[in-house]
């Protein structure tokens, strides 16, 4: 194949066009793909004014000043700008140019490429708009969740007062109300946490933390929940379980995993929590002997708002956010979470955290 045809094919594949400008006559020539990108009709040569007419009015002064400055003193230069084709279509261009000088260092030519980056810029703008909408959505969710906290606390307080005045055996309605409030409170908490997690734009600050102590804190927070179902928590902790983590967020992850284990465990059963160090990794495992999870559902566990087909062993509901939040927290720590489960045999969730 002719070399010229090969170059044309390469330009079309890369969506670029090449040009050569004569600085003494202020005229320039361009490749066929350059003309295609800018929507120009073929001519033997073009003037500097022809090029200037292509640049978006808001970008003209900046680009022409850059051109003249580099022709006078520069060597290579790059710029990004908007162009308006003769048919009115707006395109985004990335330009790379090189000034060719004679033996006396006088400019004689400017050569370079023009890369049509319109599709990339449009995708970038769409992504920015989606991110902005997502932030607004998260802010609305956080505000709504925050506003719901106070009335929910009031309802829980009133239920507690009413319970003391109702004869034993007639409190079924209050039990239902209390469960509904507990579920709503959990949902509010999860929505606030999800909003905070999705608005984190950089890695969290990690400091050396005692993983065993963080797990103990999570266990203490759920002690009442365990007592209601007579569930025993068995700890198998390794020594010196120090890892670089964000303590508050990791307690949240441990609490979510343990809460799920309690929900799906049978009354009077046990949950085993263990820590282990192996080379440069800390392993945290929470294992229950409850109703387990079907294989088809395991893949969806960490997806936002996903819920298991089964409720907890006492009819407990799930917000569909707990494990999603756990996954986000583990990801922030450059860690990994995996699950092993069999229906009616229980589930084991294991977090792996790098120690360096």
C-alpha positions in Angstrom: 0.0 0.0 0.0 1.2 3.5 -0.8 2.7 5.3 2.2 0.4 8.3 1.8 -2.6 5.9 2.0 -1.2 4.3 5.1 -0.8 7.6 6.8 -4.4 8.6 5.9 -5.7 5.3 7.4 -3.7 5.9 10.6 -5.0 9.5 10.9 -8.6 8.3 10.4 -8.1 5.5 13.0 -6.6 8.0 15.6 -9.1 10.8 14.6 -6.3 13.2 14.0 -5.3 15.5 11.2 -1.9 16.9 10.4 -0.9 20.4 9.1 2.0 22.5 8.0 2.1 26.3 8.3 4.5 28.7 6.5 5.3 31.5 9.0 6.6 33.8 6.3 3.5 33.8 4.1 1.1 32.9 6.9 -0.5 30.2 4.9 -1.0 26.5 5.7 -1.8 23.1 4.3 -3.5 20.2 5.9 -4.2 16.5 5.4 -7.4 15.1 4.2 -8.5 14.0 7.7 -7.7 17.5 9.0 -10.2 18.9 6.5 -12.7 16.2 7.4 -12.4 17.0 11.2 -12.9 20.7 10.6 -15.5 20.3 7.8 -13.3 22.3 5.3 -13.5 22.1 1.5 -10.2 21.2 -0.2 -8.0 24.1 -1.3 -4.3 24.4 -2.3 -3.6 26.5 0.8 -5.4 28.3 3.6 -4.7 31.6 5.4 -4.1 32.3 9.0 -7.4 34.1 9.0 -9.1 30.9 7.7 -7.7 29.0 10.8 -8.7 31.8 13.2 -12.2 31.8 11.8 -12.6 28.1 12.9 -11.8 28.8 16.6 -14.6 29.5 19.0 -14.9 33.3 19.6 -14.3 32.8 23.4 -11.1 30.9 22.7 -9.6 32.9 19.8 -7.6 35.5 21.8 -6.0 32.8 24.1 -5.1 30.5 21.2 -3.8 33.1 18.8 -1.6 34.7 21.6 -0.2 31.3 22.3 0.5 30.7 18.6 2.3 34.1 18.1 4.3 33.7 21.4 5.6 30.3 20.5 6.4 31.3 16.9 8.4 34.1 18.3 10.2 32.4 21.2 9.0 28.8 21.6 9.6 25.4 20.2 6.8 23.0 21.0 3.4 23.8 22.5 0.1 22.3 23.2 -3.4 23.6 23.7 -7.1 22.6 23.9 -9.9 24.7 22.5 -13.3 24.6 20.9 -13.8 25.0 17.2 -16.9 25.8 15.1 -17.0 24.1 11.7 -18.5 25.9 8.7 -21.6 23.7 9.1 -22.1 25.1 12.7 -21.0 21.9 14.5 -19.0 22.5 17.7 -16.0 20.3 18.2 -13.3 20.0 20.9 -9.7 19.9 19.7 -6.4 19.0 21.3 -3.5 20.6 19.4 0.2 19.7 19.4 2.6 21.9 17.4 6.3 22.3 16.8 8.1 25.4 15.4 10.8 24.7 12.8 13.6 27.2 12.7 16.4 27.9 10.2 20.1 28.1 11.0 19.6 31.6 12.4 16.8 30.4 14.7 14.2 32.2 12.7 10.8 30.5 12.4 10.1 29.1 9.0 7.4 26.5 9.6 4.9 25.2 12.2 3.9 21.6 12.0 1.6 19.6 14.1 -1.5 17.6 14.7 -5.1 18.3 15.6 -6.9 15.6 17.6 -10.7 15.6 17.6 -11.6 14.9 21.3 -15.2 15.8 21.1 -16.6 12.4 22.0 -14.2 12.2 25.1 -15.2 15.7 26.2 -18.9 15.0 25.8 -18.5 11.8 27.9 -16.5 13.8 30.5 -19.3 16.4 30.7 -22.0 13.7 31.0 -20.0 12.1 33.8 -19.6 15.4 35.6 -23.3 16.0 35.3 -24.1 12.5 36.6 -21.7 13.0 39.5 -23.3 16.3 40.3 -26.8 14.8 40.2 -25.5 11.9 42.4 -24.1 14.3 45.0 -27.4 16.2 45.0 -29.3 13.0 45.5 -27.0 11.9 48.3 -27.4 15.3 49.9 -31.2 15.1 49.7 -31.1 11.5 51.2 -28.8 12.6 54.0 -31.0 15.6 54.8 -34.2 13.5 54.8 -32.6 10.8 56.9 -31.4 13.4 59.4 -34.8 15.0 59.7 -36.4 11.6 60.3 -34.2 10.8 63.3 -36.0 13.1 65.8 -39.6 11.9 65.2 -38.4 8.3 65.2 -36.7 8.8 68.6 -39.9 10.4 69.9 -41.9 7.4 68.7 -39.6 4.9 70.4 -39.9 6.9 73.6 -43.7 7.0 73.5 -43.8 3.2 72.8 -41.6 2.7 75.9 -44.0 4.8 78.0 -47.1 3.0 76.6 -45.6 -0.4 77.3 -45.4 0.3 81.0 -49.2 0.9 81.1 -50.3 -2.1 79.1 -51.0 -5.5 80.8 -48.6 -8.3 80.0 -49.8 -10.3 77.1 -51.5 -7.4 75.3 -48.4 -5.8 73.9 -48.4 -7.4 70.4 -49.3 -4.1 68.7 -46.5 -2.3 70.5 -44.1 -5.1 69.5 -45.1 -4.4 65.9 -44.7 -0.7 66.3 -41.3 -1.1 68.0 -40.0 -3.4 65.2 -41.2 -0.9 62.6 -39.4 1.9 64.4 -36.2 -0.2 64.7 -36.3 -1.0 61.0 -36.9 2.7 60.1 -34.0 3.8 62.4 -31.7 1.3 60.8 -32.7 2.5 57.3 -32.1 6.1 58.3 -28.7 5.2 59.7 -27.8 3.3 56.5 -28.9 6.1 54.3 -26.8 8.6 56.1 -23.8 6.2 56.0 -24.3 5.5 52.3 -24.4 9.2 51.5 -21.2 9.8 53.4 -19.4 6.9 51.7 -20.4 7.9 48.2 -19.2 11.5 48.7 -15.7 10.4 49.8 -13.4 11.5 47.0 -10.1 10.3 48.4 -8.7 7.5 50.6 -9.5 7.6 54.3 -6.9 8.4 56.9 -5.7 5.1 58.5 -3.9 4.7 61.8 -2.7 1.6 63.7 -5.8 0.1 65.4 -6.4 -2.9 67.6 -8.8 -5.0 65.4 -9.8 -7.2 68.4 -10.9 -4.1 70.4 -12.9 -2.8 67.4 -14.7 -6.1 67.1 -15.4 -6.1 70.8 -16.9 -2.6 70.5 -19.2 -3.9 67.7 -20.2 -6.9 69.8 -21.1 -4.6 72.8 -23.2 -2.4 70.6 -25.3 -5.5 69.6 -25.4 -7.2 73.0 -29.1 -6.6 73.5 -29.9 -7.9 70.0 -27.9 -11.1 70.9 -29.7 -11.5 74.2 -33.1 -11.3 72.7 -32.3 -14.4 70.5 -30.1 -16.0 73.2 -27.2 -16.0 70.8 -23.7 -16.6 72.1 -20.7 -14.8 70.5 -17.5 -16.9 70.6 -14.2 -15.0 70.0 -11.1 -16.5 68.6 -8.7 -13.6 68.5 -5.0 -13.7 67.5 -2.4 -11.7 69.4 -1.2 -8.3 68.4 -4.1 -7.7 65.9 -2.9 -4.2 65.0 -3.7 -3.0 61.5 -3.7 0.4 59.7 -7.4 1.3 59.4 -10.0 3.9 60.0 -11.4 2.8 63.3 -14.9 4.4 63.2 -15.6 3.1 59.7 -14.3 -0.3 60.4 -16.5 -0.6 63.5 -19.4 0.2 61.3 -18.4 -2.6 58.9 -18.0 -5.1 61.7 -21.4 -4.0 63.2 -23.2 -4.5 59.9 -21.7 -8.0 59.4 -22.5 -9.0 63.0 -26.0 -7.6 62.9 -26.7 -9.6 59.7 -25.3 -12.8 61.4 -27.6 -12.2 64.4 -30.7 -11.6 62.1 -30.2 -14.8 60.2 -29.2 -17.0 63.1 -31.5 -19.4 65.0 -32.4 -18.7 68.6 -29.8 -20.3 71.0 -27.1 -20.7 68.3 -23.6 -19.3 68.3 -21.6 -16.8 66.1 -17.9 -17.3 65.9 -15.7 -14.2 65.3 -12.0 -14.7 64.6 -8.9 -12.7 63.7 -5.8 -14.1 62.1 -2.5 -12.6 60.8 -0.8 -14.2 57.9 2.3 -12.5 56.3 1.1 -8.9 55.5 -2.6 -9.5 55.7 -5.1 -9.4 58.6 -8.1 -11.7 58.3 -11.4 -11.0 60.1 -14.0 -13.7 59.9 -17.6 -13.7 61.2 -19.3 -17.1 61.0 -22.9 -18.0 61.9 -24.9 -21.2 61.8 -28.1 -19.8 60.6 -30.3 -20.1 57.5 -27.5 -19.5 55.0 -27.7 -17.9 51.6 -28.5 -19.5 48.2 -25.7 -19.4 45.7 -27.7 -17.3 43.2 -28.1 -14.6 45.9 -24.4 -14.5 47.0 -23.4 -12.5 43.9 -25.9 -9.8 44.7 -25.1 -9.4 48.4 -22.9 -6.3 48.1 -25.2 -4.5 45.5 -27.0 -1.4 46.7 -30.6 -2.1 47.9 -30.3 -5.8 47.2 -32.3 -8.0 49.7 -32.3 -11.7 50.4 -35.4 -13.6 49.6 -35.7 -14.7 53.2 -36.3 -12.5 56.3 -34.4 -13.0 59.5 -35.3 -15.9 61.8 -37.5 -13.6 63.8 -38.9 -11.9 60.8 -36.3 -9.1 60.8 -36.2 -7.0 57.7 -33.1 -5.8 55.8 -32.5 -2.4 54.4 -30.5 -3.7 51.5 -27.7 -1.3 52.3 -25.7 -2.9 55.2 -23.5 -5.2 53.1 -23.1 -2.5 50.4 -21.7 -0.2 53.0 -19.4 -2.9 54.3 -18.0 -3.4 50.8 -17.4 0.3 50.3 -15.5 0.5 53.6 -13.4 -2.5 52.8 -12.6 -1.1 49.4 -11.5 2.2 51.0 -9.0 0.1 52.9 -7.7 -1.6 49.7 -9.1 -4.8 51.3 -11.2 -7.7 50.1 -14.4 -9.4 51.3 -15.6 -12.8 50.5 -18.5 -15.0 51.6 -19.0 -18.7 51.9 -22.6 -19.9 52.6 -24.9 -22.9 52.3 -28.6 -22.9 52.8 -29.6 -24.0 56.4 -25.9 -24.4 57.3 -24.9 -20.8 57.8 -22.6 -18.1 56.4 -19.0 -17.0 56.8 -17.9 -13.5 55.8 -14.2 -12.9 55.8 -12.4 -9.5 55.4 -8.8 -9.4 54.3 -6.9 -6.1 55.1 -3.4 -5.3 54.0 -1.0 -4.5 56.8 1.2 -2.2 54.8 
